[in-house]
């Protein structure tokens, strides 16, 4: 039942999202997972332990933080799917781990901020979705950061959860989200997490590989339906640039979006005062991105998202026919 469950979850999340009042009342599954990760980090990642031992303990932590939530999700799914309308409840739970609406809202807020408050407001808005220092960004830098975040998070926050929900049901998407959250919290090359977060970072690269390769063709196909976007340029950018990104996965969606919109994304960026060198995605495109480019990227995103939902619907119908 994972295909119909995935389709229902996508529709629910698209219509309802995850209301802010619910976050205030009970939190969010990612917040709960974050508490587990923080506890494991405090308990196992001690400076007095050697790097080799910390790497082993990081592997243990990864197994625990992925396995415990997945086992809980397995029990919940097994229990609820035996009820008459249990699939709707499971779909409601799974929808909280897909970020179609919230991603678009956060990126749109950057474009809206430029309209209402100029560059300073744009910097404040983009600081909520990227890790780089917003005060170092000019208008073009803020716009590129928002578009890069949209492209990468379409893969990590929308396509990947959808893929793992389709493959493994509620346990699959919970396990994915736990691992992805672990990478964002401890998968950094800092003195504290270089060894302990190694397993989380490598595992996240692995589980995001299918989605990143699926996201690029979705964006290329979407460009066929968005005025001013170029599917051929998107295709060429993916083939030429994606493999040169410092991330094994982020280059695929970023290069597709860059090529489709005629932009040059990525390149050297500053995080916490440190310049990180990276290849340009969309070589030959414009570096001077504008707020209107953010809105064009959002149009591309929504069409790609609709195509993904349509593809999921086809799979669900085929599964039901066979079933």
Secondary structure, DSSP 8 states (H G I E B T S, - for coil): -HHHHHHHHHHHHHHH---HHHHHHH--HHHHHHHHHHHHHHHH--TTS-HHHHHHHHHHHHHHHHHHHHHHHHHHHHHHTTSTTHHHHHHHHHHTT--HHHHHHHHHHHHHHHHHHHHHHHHHHHTTT--S-GGG--HHHHHHHHHHHHHHHHIIIIIHHHHHHHHHHHHHHHHHHHHHHHHHHH-S-STTTTTTTHHHHHHHHHHHHHHHHHHHHHHHHHHTTSTT--HHHHHHHHHHHGGGSSSTTHHHHHHHHHHHHTB-EESSEEETTEEE---EESTTSBS---HHHHHHHHHHHHHHHHHHHHHHHHHHHHHHHH-
